């Protein structure tokens, strides 16, 4: 199949949707995961195998399927044209020993079929990038027959975002949850352009044992043409990003997903109002010992 919906069991097959999407699909029924659909590795192979138009062309039949899916996603989101995130998801991504974090393309706050289709095309094209080839070579992964899927997902207009580790990534203490948080979308945290707040929570008691409140100068926000990194309002710069109640909810989420995955995980999450969304979940590969 060329397109699978995130909330369907078929979307948990890594060979079809890649590691990133399979992980999210696994949890979509039990946690607040934004709505979305995936263009599968079969769709990628259809693009890669076309003999006319080359890598700059979206296969026409596949375009019809995609536009129907995007219209359906907009309907499910109660919007005429849903703003979405478009993310690559490789078959061997977010696995036991190679996360591929930052190697493939991600696009945020795209609206309308034309803009989203262009982003999907650019995700497919990213499989040919030299940085990806070098990364695959470094980890001893195959260089030919790469399986790449693309996730099209409702974009959450986050008030605050966080990266959550179910084990301390610095000390490797598995009795602690560590949360890095800042205002707006999570791209400023992931991209390292903001110094986030850092919180440490004891797993057993769910007590916040340490809080380092940073001066947060920048945040990523949604704008009509996509996203933009802007200055944080002065009164918010040194204000804690998260309340104790929110931190406990994030720690509880990380602990639950660690139990289900069977290994420490790191998550990307966001608060929109009082709602906590799960955006990504992967194993902490630095804590895995090769067998």
PETA-V110308 format. One record per residue. RES is the residue in one small letter. BURIAL is 1 if it has 24 or more other C-alpha atoms within 12 Angstrom, else 0. Layout:
res->RES burial->BURIAL
res->RES burial->BURIAL
This chain:
res->x burial->0
res->x burial->1
res->x burial->1
res->x burial->1
res->x burial->1
res->x burial->1
res->x burial->1
res->x burial->0
res->x burial->0
res->x burial->0
res->x burial->1
res->x burial->1
res->x burial->1
res->x burial->1
res->x burial->1
res->x burial->1
res->x burial->1
res->x burial->1
res->x burial->1
res->x burial->1
res->x burial->1
res->x burial->1
res->x burial->1
res->x burial->1
res->x burial->1
res->x burial->1
res->x burial->1
res->x burial->1
res->x burial->0
res->x burial->0
res->x burial->1
res->x burial->1
res->x burial->1
res->x burial->1
res->x burial->1
res->x burial->1
res->x burial->1
res->x burial->1
res->x burial->1
res->x burial->1
res->x burial->1
res->x burial->1
res->x burial->1
res->x burial->1
res->x burial->1
res->x burial->1
res->x burial->1
res->x burial->1
res->x burial->0
res->x burial->0
res->x burial->0
res->x burial->0
res->x burial->0
res->x burial->0
res->x burial->1
res->x burial->0
res->x burial->1
res->x burial->1
res->x burial->1
res->x burial->0
res->x burial->0
res->x burial->1
res->x burial->1
res->x burial->0
res->x burial->1
res->x burial->1
res->x burial->1
res->x burial->0
res->x burial->1
res->x burial->1
res->x burial->1
res->x burial->1
res->x burial->1
res->x burial->1
res->x burial->0
res->x burial->0
res->x burial->0
res->x burial->0
res->x burial->0
res->x burial->0
res->x burial->1
res->x burial->1
res->x burial->1
res->x burial->1
res->x burial->1
res->x burial->1
res->x burial->1
res->x burial->1
res->x burial->1
res->x burial->1
res->x burial->1
res->x burial->1
res->x burial->1
res->x burial->1
res->x burial->1
res->x burial->1
res->x burial->1
res->x burial->1
res->x burial->1
res->x burial->1
res->x burial->1
res->x burial->0
res->x burial->1
res->x burial->1
res->x burial->1
res->x burial->1
res->x burial->1
res->x burial->1
res->x burial->1
res->x burial->1
res->x burial->1
res->x burial->1
res->x burial->1
res->x burial->0
res->x burial->1
res->x burial->1
res->x burial->1
res->x burial->1
res->x burial->1
res->x burial->1
res->x burial->1
res->x burial->1
res->x burial->1
res->x burial->1
res->x burial->1
res->x burial->1
res->x burial->1
res->x burial->1
res->x burial->0
res->x burial->0
res->x burial->0
res->x burial->1
res->x burial->0
res->x burial->0
res->x burial->1
res->x burial->1
res->x burial->0
res->x burial->0
res->x burial->0
res->x burial->0
res->x burial->0
res->x burial->0
res->x burial->0
res->x burial->0
res->x burial->0
res->x burial->1
res->x burial->1
res->x burial->1
res->x burial->1
res->x burial->1
res->x burial->1
res->x burial->1
res->x burial->1
res->x burial->1
res->x burial->1
res->x burial->1
res->x burial->1
res->x burial->1
res->x burial->1
res->x burial->1
res->x burial->1
res->x burial->1
res->x burial->1
res->x burial->1
res->x burial->1
res->x burial->1
res->x burial->1
res->x burial->1
res->x burial->1
res->x burial->0
res->x burial->0
res->x burial->0
res->x burial->0
res->x burial->1
res->x burial->1
res->x burial->1
res->x burial->1
res->x burial->1
res->x burial->1
res->x burial->1
res->x burial->1
res->x burial->1
res->x burial->1
res->x burial->1
res->x burial->1
res->x burial->1
res->x burial->1
res->x burial->1
res->x burial->1
res->x burial->1
res->x burial->0
res->x burial->0
res->x burial->0
res->x burial->1
res->x burial->1
res->x burial->1
res->x burial->1
res->x burial->1
res->x burial->1
res->x burial->1
res->x burial->1
res->x burial->1
res->x burial->1
res->x burial->0
res->x burial->0
res->x burial->1
res->x burial->0
res->x burial->1
res->x burial->0
res->x burial->0
res->x burial->1
res->x burial->1
res->x burial->1
res->x burial->0
res->x burial->1
res->x burial->1
res->x burial->1
res->x burial->1
res->x burial->1
res->x burial->1
res->x burial->1
res->x burial->1
res->x burial->0
res->x burial->0
res->x burial->0
res->x burial->1
res->x burial->1
res->x burial->0
res->x burial->0
res->x burial->0
res->x burial->0
res->x burial->1
res->x burial->0
res->x burial->0
res->x burial->0
res->x burial->0
res->x burial->0
res->x burial->0
res->x burial->0
res->x burial->1
res->x burial->1
res->x burial->1
res->x burial->0
res->x burial->0
res->x burial->0
res->x burial->1
res->x burial->1
res->x burial->1
res->x burial->1
res->x burial->1
res->x burial->1
res->x burial->1
res->x burial->1
res->x burial->1
res->x burial->1
res->x burial->1
res->x burial->1
res->x burial->1
res->x burial->0
res->x burial->0
res->x burial->1
res->x burial->0
res->x burial->1
res->x burial->1
res->x burial->1
res->x burial->1
res->x burial->1
res->x burial->1
res->x burial->1
res->x burial->1
res->x burial->1
res->x burial->1
res->x burial->0
res->x burial->0
res->x burial->0
res->x burial->1
res->x burial->1
res->x burial->1
res->x burial->1
res->x burial->1
res->x burial->1
res->x burial->1
res->x burial->1
res->x burial->1
res->x burial->1
res->x burial->1
res->x burial->1
res->x burial->0
res->x burial->0
res->x burial->0
res->x burial->0
